[in-house]
Amino acid sequence: MSEFTNNATYRAHELADYMLGLLDGENGLQLIEKHQLKTAKFIPHDVVNAFDILLDKNVSVEDLKFVSNKLFNILYQRLLEYPALTPKKGSVLDFYMRDNAAGLEKLKSTRELIKAINKNPDKALRMQLAAALEVFEKFTLHYTVIENVVFPLLETRWEHHKCVKIMWSFHDDIRRNIRKLIEMLRADEIDLKEFNNVSGSVFFNVNTIILREEKILFPMMLESFPESLFDDMLQQTLETGLPFADISGVKPKSGNEFFTSNDKVHLPTGVLTAEQFHLIFSHLPVDITYVDENDTVRFYSNPPHRIFARTPAIIGRKVQFCHPPESVHVVEQIVNSFRSGEKSVASFWIHMGPKFVLIQYFAVRDAEGNYRGTLEVSQEISEIQKLEGDRRLLDW
């Protein structure tokens, strides 16, 4: 037993083998006993490492989501008992945990309405619950922050970090199912069986994601990140904000520090200082992200009303890691078609509530036609669609 408890690699493989056994249809109780899941002292690092093992074996994200829920049910008490470090009050992880607590309370507050609707699916009750869920839907901004601030750092600082793919997929499930619940409630008729299945999934996944953050990721980050990195994370979180935790008292650092040089950049079409470049990109009515020829994110613009969240943590990140697992293959197809010269533009358009967003990818090539990267440009075009006739400059 001492070898088991002291060998991290062995422990991770035990967890991985348990999940593989479940996927192979083996008896769950026998697997728990075989791999000592109730008796061995597993720690957060073991869980993270186990998911890397399975992803390296090309186990699908959907299969991993299923077996990971089984695993966390078994390890729940062990994880609660782990002597984790506590985030300092006012630190970024403290704010994340406050946000989790507030979001969870708003979700729990919908339980009585759900029970009432199951007894009497009255339209007024359904509209009341739909409104409450729309308030809770704001909590999905928390997942956006985790995806854009936390995940990039884990990828660069941890050897084993592939678990973030599974978490990101759960985030998308939660987003999708909250919206589905709201649409079901606002429809003329409601299928209570489907409604209960979807609402149960939201409750379960929100709780398990909080467990994974606070009992796996955050303790490991506290053990492995320097204090300065948490300060940087908090500054990045300020750019996006949190849905329910109040971080208004945190003083932002000046962004001017990134543009202190007085050197000017000479271009064929003009001469600009670094500050002027920053101001121009910050005022364009589009979101711009540049990925170089090595698929590495090098730049993004930061206008006042961004459509898609970005933080400095994505700089230096591979573009494949900037998309959920379900869509990353499409991104790779676009980039590969640009690199080969087969295509130079890819356009998409989607509705996001009242917004109508045009998303375009452009191949960037140098004077010799060599592929130098991809430019993503996103624009909210609902107002543009409404334009009719002419308005000339003198009509302003």
KOLVEXLO-659829 format. One record per residue (C-alpha): residue in three letters; y, z, x. Coordinates in steps of 0.05 Angstrom, whole numbers, padded with zeros to 5 digits, always signed. Each point is the difference from the previous one (the first is absolute). Example, Ala and Ser with C-alpha at 12.3 -4.5 7.8 and 13.67 -1.06 7.14 Angstrom:
# residues 2
ALA-00090+00156+00246 SER+00069-00013+00027 
END
This chain:
# residues 396
MET+00000+00000+00000 SER+00049+00014+00057 GLU-00006-00072+00023 PHE+00015-00022-00071 THR+00063+00042-00007 ASN+00026-00015+00069 ASN-00011-00075+00003 ALA+00056-00036-00037 THR-00033-00068+00006 TYR-00065+00027-00029 ARG+00036+00032-00058 ALA+00038-00064-00017 HIS-00064-00039+00000 GLU-00033+00051-00046 LEU+00055-00011-00051 ALA-00003-00075+00009 ASP-00076-00001-00008 TYR+00007+00042-00064 MET+00047-00052-00030 LEU-00043-00058+00023 GLY-00060+00034-00032 LEU+00036+00004-00066 LEU+00017-00074+00003 ASP-00073-00015+00014 GLY-00020+00037-00063 GLU-00031+00061+00033 ASN-00003+00067-00036 GLY+00066+00037+00006 LEU-00027+00070+00002 GLN-00051-00018+00053 LEU+00055-00033+00041 ILE+00044+00062-00004 GLU-00057+00042+00027 LYS-00021-00050+00052 HIS+00070-00005+00030 GLN+00016+00074-00008 LEU+00062-00013-00041 LYS-00001+00069-00032 THR-00014+00040+00064 ALA+00032-00035+00059 LYS+00073+00012+00019 PHE+00033-00067-00010 ILE+00074-00006+00017 PRO+00053-00051-00020 HIS-00010-00041+00063 ASP-00073-00012-00018 VAL+00019-00030-00067 VAL+00051-00048+00030 ASN-00049-00022+00054 ALA-00056-00011-00052 PHE+00042-00051-00037 ASP+00013-00038+00064 ILE-00075-00004+00011 LEU-00011-00029-00070 LEU+00057-00049+00004 ASP-00026-00024+00068 LYS-00065-00014-00037 ASN+00039-00043-00049 VAL-00012+00045-00060 SER+00048-00024-00054 VAL+00061+00041-00020 GLU-00025+00004-00072 ASP-00067+00029+00022 LEU+00036+00048+00047 LYS+00045+00024-00056 PHE-00061+00016-00042 VAL-00039+00038+00054 SER+00062+00035+00027 ASN+00011+00033-00067 LYS-00071+00026+00003 LEU+00011+00025+00070 PHE+00065+00036-00016 ASN-00031+00035-00059 ILE-00052+00030+00047 LEU+00048+00017+00057 TYR+00056+00026-00045 GLN-00011+00074+00014 ARG-00011-00012+00074 LEU+00066-00037+00005 LEU+00036+00056-00037 GLU-00028+00051+00049 TYR+00020-00040+00062 PRO+00051+00041+00041 ALA+00054-00054-00003 LEU+00069+00008+00030 THR+00056+00008-00052 PRO+00059-00047+00000 LYS+00067+00032+00016 LYS+00046+00010-00060 GLY+00048-00059-00004 SER-00045-00045+00042 VAL-00021-00068-00024 LEU-00071+00022-00017 ASP+00028+00060-00038 PHE+00041-00049-00042 TYR-00061-00044-00011 MET-00039+00060-00025 ARG+00057+00022-00046 ASP+00001-00071-00027 ASN-00075+00003-00013 ALA+00007+00066-00038 ALA+00057-00025-00043 GLY-00035-00065-00015 LEU-00065+00035-00018 GLU+00037+00046-00048 LYS+00031-00059-00036 LEU-00069-00031-00007 LYS-00031+00064-00025 SER+00055+00006-00053 THR-00029-00061-00034 ARG-00067+00032-00015 GLU+00019+00031-00067 LEU+00027-00067-00024 ILE-00065-00034+00022 LYS-00040+00050-00039 ALA+00045-00008-00061 ILE-00006-00076+00002 ASN-00076+00005+00001 LYS+00003+00040-00065 ASN+00054-00044-00031 PRO+00023-00064+00036 ASP+00066+00003-00036 LYS+00052-00051+00023 ALA+00053+00053+00011 LEU-00047+00041+00044 ARG-00018-00061+00040 MET+00073-00017+00012 GLN+00012+00071+00023 LEU-00058-00004+00050 ALA+00022-00069+00023 ALA+00069+00028+00016 ALA-00031+00059+00038 LEU-00043-00047+00040 GLU+00060-00043+00017 VAL+00031+00062+00031 PHE-00063+00014+00038 GLU-00004-00073+00022 LYS+00058+00014+00046 PHE-00049+00041+00042 THR-00030-00065+00026 LEU+00061-00003+00047 HIS-00036+00057+00037 TYR-00056-00049+00016 THR+00050-00052+00024 VAL+00028+00052+00049 ILE-00069+00018+00025 GLU-00018-00074+00009 ASN+00064-00016+00038 VAL+00013+00063+00040 VAL-00067+00036+00010 PHE-00051-00056+00003 PRO+00034-00040+00056 LEU+00003+00063+00044 LEU-00073+00016-00011 GLU-00018-00071+00021 THR+00039+00005+00065 ARG-00018+00072+00019 TRP-00071+00011-00025 GLU-00062-00034+00027 HIS-00033+00007-00069 HIS+00048-00019-00056 LYS-00035-00050-00045 CYS-00004+00052-00056 VAL+00071-00022-00019 LYS-00028-00064-00029 ILE-00039+00040-00050 MET+00059+00044-00018 TRP+00045-00060-00009 SER-00050-00031-00048 PHE-00002+00065-00040 HIS+00077-00002-00002 ASP-00003-00068-00031 ASP-00052+00022-00050 ILE+00045+00057-00022 ARG+00061-00045-00006 ARG-00039-00051-00040 ASN-00032+00051-00046 ILE+00064+00037-00016 ARG+00032-00066-00021 LYS-00062-00017-00040 LEU+00003+00066-00037 ILE+00072-00011-00018 GLU-00015-00070-00026 MET-00059+00026-00041 LEU+00042+00055-00031 ARG+00055-00049-00020 ALA-00048-00050-00031 ASP-00010-00002-00076 GLU-00072+00026+00006 ILE-00034+00042+00053 ASP-00072+00002+00024 LEU-00009+00074+00010 LYS-00063-00008+00042 GLU+00034-00046+00049 PHE+00063+00043-00002 ASN-00040+00062+00019 ASN-00037-00036+00056 VAL+00065-00025+00031 SER+00037+00066-00008 GLY-00059+00038+00030 SER+00001-00047+00059 VAL+00075+00013+00011 PHE-00010+00076-00002 PHE-00060-00003+00047 ASN+00031-00047+00051 VAL+00067+00035+00003 ASN-00034+00066+00014 THR-00047-00029+00053 ILE+00056-00037+00036 ILE+00039+00066+00004 LEU-00062+00033+00028 ARG-00007-00055+00052 GLU+00073+00005+00021 GLU+00005+00076+00003 LYS-00070+00018+00025 ILE-00015-00060+00045 LEU+00060-00039+00024 PHE+00054+00053+00003 PRO-00042+00052+00038 MET-00021-00052+00051 MET+00072-00024+00007 LEU+00023+00072+00013 GLU-00052+00006+00055 SER+00016-00067+00034 PHE+00073-00019-00012 PRO+00059+00027+00041 GLU+00057+00034-00039 SER+00047-00058+00016 LEU-00045-00048-00037 PHE+00005+00041-00064 ASP+00076-00002+00007 ASP-00003-00076+00004 MET-00046-00002-00061 LEU+00050+00040-00040 GLN+00056-00047+00019 GLN-00042-00059-00022 THR-00017+00035-00065 LEU+00074+00009-00014 GLU+00007-00076-00003 THR-00049-00005-00058 GLY+00007+00070-00030 LEU-00054+00039-00037 PRO-00010-00002-00075 PHE+00001+00075-00015 ALA+00011+00041+00064 ASP+00074+00011+00014 ILE+00017-00023+00070 SER+00075-00008-00013 GLY+00015+00058+00047 VAL-00030-00037+00060 LYS+00055-00028+00044 PRO-00013-00074+00018 LYS+00011-00023+00071 SER+00051-00054+00011 GLY-00029-00071+00001 ASN+00054-00022+00049 GLU-00040+00026+00058 PHE-00043-00062-00003 PHE+00061-00045+00012 THR+00041+00033+00054 SER+00004-00059+00049 ASN+00064-00039+00004 ASP-00036-00061+00026 LYS+00007-00062-00043 VAL-00054-00049-00018 HIS+00019-00072+00011 LEU-00033-00051-00048 PRO+00011-00073-00011 THR+00034+00016-00067 GLY+00041+00061+00020 VAL+00009+00064+00041 LEU-00016+00067-00030 THR-00007+00072+00022 ALA-00064+00039-00016 GLU+00039+00039-00053 GLN+00021-00065-00034 PHE-00071-00023-00002 HIS-00020+00065-00032 LEU+00056-00005-00052 ILE-00017-00072-00018 PHE-00074+00014-00011 SER+00017+00063-00039 HIS+00043-00038-00049 LEU-00043-00061-00013 PRO-00026+00000-00073 VAL-00071-00008+00025 ASP-00053+00042+00035 ILE-00021-00030+00067 THR-00059+00019+00044 TYR-00017-00036+00064 VAL-00071-00001+00030 ASP-00008-00031+00069 GLU-00052-00049+00024 ASN-00047+00058+00016 ASP+00001+00024-00072 THR+00043+00060+00020 VAL+00058+00023-00044 ARG+00064-00004+00041 PHE+00057+00005-00049 TYR+00020+00014-00072 SER+00067-00001-00035 ASN+00023+00060-00039 PRO+00047-00021-00057 PRO+00025+00053-00050 HIS-00051-00019-00053 ARG-00065-00018+00033 ILE-00055-00028-00044 PHE-00058+00023+00043 ALA+00003+00064+00041 ARG+00004-00005+00076 THR+00009+00054+00053 PRO+00008-00004+00076 ALA-00072+00022+00007 ILE-00024-00071-00015 ILE+00034-00027+00063 GLY-00056-00018+00049 ARG-00052+00003-00055 LYS-00049-00057-00012 VAL+00017-00036-00065 GLN-00073+00007-00022 PHE+00011+00075-00005 CYS+00062-00008-00043 HIS-00039-00023-00062 PRO-00053+00033-00043 PRO-00072-00022+00016 GLU-00006-00040-00064 SER+00056-00049+00021 VAL-00002+00000+00076 HIS-00045-00062+00001 VAL+00053-00040-00036 VAL+00052+00020+00051 GLU-00047-00021+00056 GLN-00011-00067-00033 ILE+00075-00013-00004 VAL+00013+00019+00072 ASN-00059-00041+00025 SER+00024-00061-00039 PHE+00069+00009+00033 ARG-00030+00009+00069 SER-00043-00063-00007 GLY+00058-00041-00025 GLU-00035-00015-00066 LYS+00056+00032-00041 SER+00070+00026+00012 VAL+00019+00033-00067 ALA-00036+00044-00051 SER+00035+00023-00064 PHE-00019+00051-00053 TRP+00036+00031-00058 ILE-00016+00063-00039 HIS+00029+00043-00055 MET+00015+00072+00019 GLY+00024+00033-00064 PRO+00068-00032-00015 LYS+00002-00033+00068 PHE-00025-00070+00015 VAL-00014-00005+00074 LEU-00008-00062+00043 ILE-00041+00013+00063 GLN+00000-00055+00053 TYR-00033-00005+00068 PHE+00028-00049+00052 ALA-00032-00022+00065 VAL+00047+00012+00059 ARG-00005-00054+00053 ASP+00039-00011+00065 ALA+00034-00065+00021 GLU-00067-00027+00025 GLY-00034+00015-00065 ASN-00040+00059+00027 TYR-00017+00054-00050 ARG+00043+00062+00013 GLY-00015+00042-00061 THR+00009+00008-00074 LEU+00062+00018-00040 GLU-00009+00035-00067 VAL+00059-00007-00048 SER+00001+00036-00067 GLN+00054-00007-00053 GLU+00012+00027-00070 ILE+00016-00064-00040 SER+00004+00022-00073 GLU+00076-00009-00001 ILE-00005-00066+00037 GLN-00046-00026-00054 LYS+00054+00013-00052 LEU+00053-00044+00034 GLU+00025-00059-00040 GLY+00054-00052+00010 ASP+00049+00007+00058 ARG+00044+00056+00026 ARG+00043-00027+00055 LEU+00036+00040+00053 LEU+00067-00005-00035 ASP-00032+00030-00063 TRP-00012+00066+00034 
END
